[in-house]
Amino acid sequence: MTTFPKRFQNQLAFVLRHRPYSETSLLVDLFTEKSGRITAIAKGARRLKSSYRGVLLPFQSLAVLFSGKGDVKTLTGAEPV
């Protein structure tokens, strides 16, 4: 497993739902094994060439990488498991 700086968290998660946030971003509700339910912003997820397209689907099992201190985290990576 790769080590990341302390401000990043790498966890397994399920996508509960997603909804548009801005012109190119999505708000994604995730259920993680360590943090429970979190909300994260996936910046650029609605762009045609986004690496998140086809990954952030409801009930999809993912390995996610996110950061942030507040209620809404920033999603920095997601891969299907």
Secondary structure, 3 states (H helix, E strand, C coil): CCCCCCCEEEEEEEEEEEEECCCCCEEEEEEECCCEEEEEEECCCCCCCCCCCCCCCCCCEEEEEEECCCCEEEEEEEEEC
